[in-house]
Amino acid sequence: MSVKKLAGFGRVCMLASGLFASATFGVAHAAEIGISWPGKSASILIWEKAFKERLAAIAPDIKVESIKEVPTNEEFGAILKRFDAEKDAIVLFRSNAAEYVKANPTAKPTFFGSVNNVAELDIIKNPAKPEGNYTAASYFIAPEIQLQSFIALTPKVKSLAFVQEAGQASSAAEAGPSLEACRKLALTCQLIAIESADKIASAIQAKLSEVDALVIGRQAMIIDNAKAVIAAAGSKPVFTYHEKAVKDGALIGMTASNEKLGALLADAVAGVLKGRKIADTPVILDTAPILYINMNSVQSLGVQVPVEMLGSANLIQ
């Protein structure tokens, strides 16, 4: 099935039932927003850049304060509390920021960016019509869509292990839908939770004989050490939910566009600050995700790429 056709399923995968009260916001003065996120992630810098560039183009009067890569929860909490008191809206990146806000709610309109499945994170119950003062732009793509593409390239693969960073909010949000997708596709799947970069090789080697392929998750520590995961996999194919891992040698990956989603998040923030209801600002998804294939890995693994994939994928040499 082509990427374009598969992406169509993404429009429905996040919808949940429910009816909630909506919140309306709007400011008469020059609006101010605060941007922040806990911890380091190279992807977030791409989101932030795209967000700021788009916001400057469509709403140049909005003032922005950005506090990046906050090292501790205590510091992040203090920043969030100040933003909630001083700003007209708050923009928070990363799934662990959403987890923090779930336990420490904000009063101002709050926009989450670069988060995983909001239904699994349990921060927004109805992505089509968000309740309260939260909405989001999510990189989530239904794992069933991603896995169908991966298996189309390697039809002999019947069992997978998802390599994730232990203890991360995005890992939990990724795990449930991924395992459910395996069930629907009649694949045998398991999780490999990695506590630290120095344990990647040993954790993978302990499970490698049980699976046909690995899937690299979207957690920063795993992505930053994708080459170590690929090396530990040996002759077995490695799939991924993140394009950087394909550039590092993973065979195939499907991902949302950080640049596109960052810009769309800016549109959402500007709209709400001009008076649009949060309930009329649905969770943003990339309905046309990008398929990446590493042609060097194709050659080394002896894989034959279907013609339709060659025509639709970004080929990494």
Long-range contacts (C-beta under 8 A, 24 or more apart in sequence): 1-148, 1-149, 1-152, 2-308, 2-312, 3-149, 3-254, 3-288, 3-289, 3-290, 3-291, 3-312, 3-313, 4-288, 4-312, 6-145, 6-148, 6-149, 7-141, 7-145, 7-287, 7-288, 7-289, 8-287, 9-142, 9-144, 9-145, 10-141, 10-142, 10-145, 10-285, 10-286, 10-287, 10-289, 11-285, 11-287, 13-140, 13-142, 13-144, 13-145, 13-177, 14-117, 14-118, 14-119, 14-127, 14-138, 14-140, 14-142, 14-283, 14-285, 15-126, 15-127, 15-128, 16-119, 16-125, 16-126, 16-127, 17-126, 18-125, 18-126, 18-131, 19-126, 19-129, 20-125, 20-126, 20-129, 20-131, 20-132, 20-279, 21-131, 21-132, 22-129, 22-130, 22-131, 22-277, 22-278, 22-279, 22-280, 23-109, 23-132, 23-133, 23-277, 23-278, 23-279, 24-275, 24-276, 24-277, 24-278, 25-88, 25-89, 25-108, 25-109, 25-133, 25-272, 25-273, 25-275, 25-278, 26-272, 26-273, 26-274, 26-275, 27-88, 27-273, 30-61, 30-62, 30-63, 31-59, 31-61, 31-62, 31-63, 31-88, 31-89, 31-273, 32-62, 32-63, 32-64, 32-65, 32-86, 32-87, 32-88, 33-62, 33-63, 33-64, 33-65, 33-87, 33-88, 33-89, 33-90, 33-91, 33-269, 33-273, 34-64, 34-65, 34-66, 34-67, 34-79, 34-82, 34-83, 34-86, 34-87, 34-89, 34-90, 34-91, 35-64, 35-65, 35-66, 35-67, 35-90, 35-91, 35-92, 35-93, 36-66, 36-67, 36-68, 36-70, 36-76, 36-79, 36-80, 36-83, 36-90, 36-91, 36-92, 36-93, 36-97, 37-68, 37-69, 37-70, 37-92, 37-93, 37-94, 37-97, 37-114, 38-69, 38-70, 38-71, 38-72, 38-73, 38-76, 38-94, 38-96, 38-97, 38-100, 39-69, 39-70, 39-71, 39-94, 39-96, 39-220, 40-69, 40-220, 41-93, 41-94, 41-114, 41-220, 42-220, 42-223, 42-224, 42-244, 43-114, 43-220, 43-223, 43-242, 43-244, 43-258, 44-68, 44-93, 44-94, 44-114, 46-258, 46-259, 46-262, 47-93, 47-113, 47-114, 47-258, 47-261, 47-262, 47-265, 48-93, 48-262, 49-262, 50-258, 50-259, 50-260, 50-261, 50-262, 50-263, 50-266, 51-91, 51-113, 51-262, 51-263, 51-265, 51-266, 52-266, 53-263, 54-262, 54-263, 54-266, 54-267, 55-266, 55-269, 55-270, 58-266, 58-267, 58-270, 59-266, 59-270, 59-273, 62-269, 62-270, 62-273, 73-100, 76-100, 77-104, 80-104, 80-106, 83-108, 84-108, 88-273, 89-269, 89-272, 89-273, 91-265, 91-269, 94-170, 95-121, 95-168, 95-169, 95-170, 95-173, 96-168, 96-169, 96-170, 98-123, 98-136, 98-169, 99-169, 101-134, 106-133, 107-133, 108-133, 109-133, 109-134, 109-135, 109-272, 109-273, 109-278, 110-134, 111-135, 111-136, 111-137, 111-265, 111-268, 111-269, 111-272, 112-136, 112-137, 112-138, 113-137, 113-261, 113-262, 113-265, 114-139, 114-258, 114-261, 115-139, 115-140, 115-170, 115-173, 116-140, 116-169, 116-170, 116-173, 116-174, 116-218, 117-173, 117-174, 117-176, 117-177, 118-283, 120-172, 120-173, 120-174, 120-176, 120-177, 121-169, 121-173, 124-283, 127-282, 127-283, 128-282, 128-283, 129-279, 129-280, 129-282, 130-278, 130-279, 130-281, 130-282, 130-283, 131-278, 131-279, 132-278, 133-278, 134-278, 135-268, 135-272, 135-278, 135-281, 135-282, 135-283, 136-283, 136-284, 137-261, 137-262, 137-264, 137-265, 137-268, 137-283, 137-284, 137-285, 138-256, 138-261, 138-283, 138-284, 138-285, 139-218, 139-255, 139-256, 139-258, 139-261, 139-286, 140-173, 140-256, 140-285, 141-241, 141-254, 141-255, 141-256, 141-285, 141-286, 141-289, 142-177, 142-181, 143-174, 143-177, 143-178, 143-180, 143-181, 143-241, 144-181, 144-184, 144-185, 145-254, 145-289, 146-181, 146-239, 146-241, 146-254, 147-178, 147-181, 147-182, 147-185, 147-187, 147-215, 147-239, 148-185, 149-252, 149-254, 149-291, 149-309, 150-213, 150-215, 150-239, 150-252, 150-254, 151-185, 151-187, 152-306, 152-309, 153-251, 153-252, 153-293, 153-303, 153-305, 153-306, 153-309, 154-212, 154-213, 154-237, 154-251, 154-303, 156-212, 157-187, 157-212, 157-213, 157-237, 158-187, 158-188, 158-212, 159-187, 159-188, 159-189, 159-210, 159-211, 159-212, 159-213, 160-187, 160-188, 160-189, 160-190, 160-211, 160-212, 160-213, 160-214, 160-215, 160-239, 161-189, 161-190, 161-191, 161-192, 161-204, 161-207, 161-208, 161-210, 161-211, 161-213, 161-214, 161-215, 162-189, 162-190, 162-191, 162-192, 162-214, 162-215, 162-217, 163-192, 163-194, 163-200, 163-204, 163-214, 163-215, 163-216, 163-217, 163-222, 163-229, 164-191, 164-192, 164-193, 164-194, 164-217, 164-219, 164-222, 165-193, 165-194, 165-217, 165-219, 165-220, 165-221, 165-222, 166-193, 166-194, 166-195, 167-193, 167-195, 168-219, 170-217, 170-218, 170-219, 171-217, 171-219, 174-217, 174-218, 174-241, 178-215, 194-221, 194-222, 196-221, 197-221, 197-224, 197-225, 197-228, 200-225, 200-228, 200-229, 200-232, 201-228, 201-231, 201-232, 204-229, 204-232, 204-233, 205-232, 208-232, 208-233, 208-234, 208-236, 211-236, 212-236, 212-237, 213-237, 213-238, 213-239, 214-238, 214-239, 215-239, 215-240, 215-241, 216-240, 216-241, 216-242, 216-245, 216-250, 216-253, 217-241, 217-242, 218-242, 226-250, 235-301, 237-297, 237-301, 237-303, 238-297, 243-290, 243-292, 243-314, 246-292, 246-293, 246-294, 246-316, 247-292, 247-294, 247-316, 249-294, 249-296, 249-297, 250-294, 250-297, 251-293, 251-294, 251-297, 251-298, 251-301, 251-303, 252-291, 252-292, 252-293, 252-294, 252-313, 253-291, 253-292, 254-289, 254-290, 254-291, 254-292, 255-289, 255-290, 255-292, 256-285, 256-286, 256-289, 256-290, 257-286, 257-289, 257-290, 260-286, 261-286, 290-314, 292-316
